[in-house]
């Protein structure tokens, strides 16, 4: 099909498009484990949480959102929405593990934060420590280097496709999250 539209593709084509994201992710997990977090002292799941907290505090990433004016604290619920394999129990366990390593702090949200966010006052929040921020930065930078090396392995004529894939993935995330 030369220039397909949403109306011209089949369910099988649609499943193949969306399914390819999962297959690429599966293959990327292996690369990340072998070339990014190998010998970092954290698992892939811990790295996922740590890098998100690093990004929220140090890079001011919107996902997961830091509590406004908090200096980088992220609610457990916001973190749960951001990370892979995200049951409350798994996120809580990973945060406890990272706290034991000295990488994160955990606290209850303040009453004012709970009211402003519309969440339970018993909710918890987490933030990277300076040591955690350094580890998160190291992992994120190594991920960037490995990602760049991977993109360089693509044929030059596929680079524009890679940029289109990024745009597509961002549009798909927006549709999934916000019903666009």
C-alpha positions in Angstrom: 0.0 0.0 0.0 1.6 3.2 -1.1 0.0 6.0 1.0 -2.3 4.3 3.5 -4.8 6.1 5.5 -6.4 5.0 8.7 -9.5 4.1 6.7 -7.5 2.0 4.2 -5.6 -0.3 6.6 -6.9 -3.6 8.0 -7.1 -4.7 11.6 -4.2 -7.0 10.9 -2.1 -4.0 9.6 -3.1 -1.9 12.7 -2.2 -4.7 15.0 1.2 -5.1 13.2 1.9 -1.4 13.6 1.1 -1.3 17.3 2.6 -4.7 18.0 5.9 -3.6 16.4 6.3 -1.2 19.3 6.2 -4.1 21.8 8.7 -6.1 19.7 11.1 -3.2 19.5 10.8 -2.6 23.2 11.5 -6.3 23.9 14.7 -6.0 21.8 15.7 -2.7 23.4 15.4 -4.2 26.9 18.2 -6.5 26.1 20.4 -3.7 24.9 19.7 -1.6 27.9 20.4 -4.4 30.3 23.7 -5.3 28.6 25.0 -1.8 27.6 23.4 0.7 29.9 22.7 -0.7 33.4 25.3 -3.5 33.4 27.4 -3.0 36.5 25.4 0.0 37.6 24.2 -1.8 40.7 20.5 -1.4 39.8 18.0 -3.5 37.9 16.2 -2.3 34.9 13.1 -1.7 37.0 15.1 0.3 39.6 16.7 2.3 36.8 13.3 3.1 35.3 12.2 4.7 38.6 15.5 6.3 39.4 15.8 8.0 35.9 12.2 9.2 36.1 12.9 10.8 39.5 16.2 12.3 38.3 14.3 13.7 35.3 11.6 15.2 37.4 14.0 16.9 39.8 17.0 17.8 37.8 15.7 18.1 34.2 12.1 19.2 35.0 10.6 16.6 32.7 6.8 16.7 32.6 6.5 12.9 32.9 6.3 12.1 35.8 5.4 15.5 37.0 7.1 16.9 40.1 4.8 18.4 42.7 4.7 22.1 41.8 7.1 24.1 44.0 8.3 21.0 45.9 11.9 21.0 44.6 11.5 17.7 42.8 9.1 15.5 44.8 6.9 13.1 42.8 3.9 11.4 44.2 3.9 7.6 44.2 0.8 7.7 42.0 2.4 9.9 39.4 5.4 7.7 39.4 3.3 4.6 39.0 1.7 6.1 35.9 5.1 6.8 34.4 7.1 3.6 34.9 6.8 0.2 33.2 5.5 -2.7 35.3 3.6 -0.3 37.5 1.5 -1.9 40.2 1.5 0.1 43.4 3.2 -2.8 45.2 6.1 -3.0 42.6 6.6 0.8 42.6 6.6 0.9 46.4 9.1 -2.0 46.6 11.4 -0.4 44.1 11.3 2.9 45.9 12.1 1.1 49.2 15.1 -0.6 47.6 16.4 2.6 46.2 15.9 4.3 49.6 18.0 1.5 51.2 20.8 2.3 48.6 20.6 6.0 49.5 19.3 7.0 46.1 15.8 8.3 47.1 14.0 9.9 50.0 10.4 9.0 50.7 7.9 11.1 52.7 4.2 11.7 53.1 2.7 14.4 51.0 1.8 17.5 53.0 -1.8 18.3 53.8 -1.5 21.3 51.5 -0.1 19.2 48.7 -2.8 16.6 49.1 -5.5 19.2 48.9 -4.0 20.9 45.9 -3.5 17.7 44.0 -6.8 16.2 45.1 -5.2 13.1 46.6 -5.4 11.3 49.9 -3.4 12.9 52.6 -1.9 9.6 53.4 -0.2 9.5 50.0 3.5 9.3 49.7 6.1 11.0 47.5 9.7 10.4 46.5 12.6 12.4 45.4 16.2 11.6 44.3 19.0 12.3 46.7 22.1 13.9 45.4 23.7 10.4 45.1 20.5 9.2 43.3 20.6 12.1 41.0 24.2 11.3 40.1 23.3 7.7 39.4 20.2 8.7 37.4 22.3 11.1 35.4 25.0 8.4 34.7 22.3 6.0 33.5 20.5 8.6 31.4 23.7 9.8 29.7 24.8 6.2 29.0 21.3 5.5 27.6 21.8 8.5 25.3 25.2 7.3 24.1 23.8 3.7 23.4 20.7 5.2 21.7 22.9 7.3 19.4 25.1 4.3 18.6 22.0 2.4 17.7 20.6 5.1 15.5 24.0 5.2 13.7 23.5 1.5 12.8 20.4 2.4 10.8 20.8 3.1 7.0 21.0 6.9 6.4 17.8 6.8 4.4 15.9 5.5 7.5 16.8 8.5 9.7 13.7 10.5 8.6 11.6 7.4 9.3 13.1 7.4 12.9 12.0 11.0 13.4 8.5 10.2 12.0 8.4 7.2 14.4 9.2 9.5 17.3 6.4 11.8 16.3 4.0 8.9 15.8 4.9 7.5 19.2 4.3 10.8 20.9 0.9 11.2 19.2 0.0 7.6 20.2 1.0 8.3 23.8 -1.2 11.5 23.8 -4.1 9.5 22.4 -3.7 6.8 25.0 -3.3 9.2 27.9 -5.7 12.0 27.0 -8.2 10.3 24.6 -7.1 12.5 21.7 
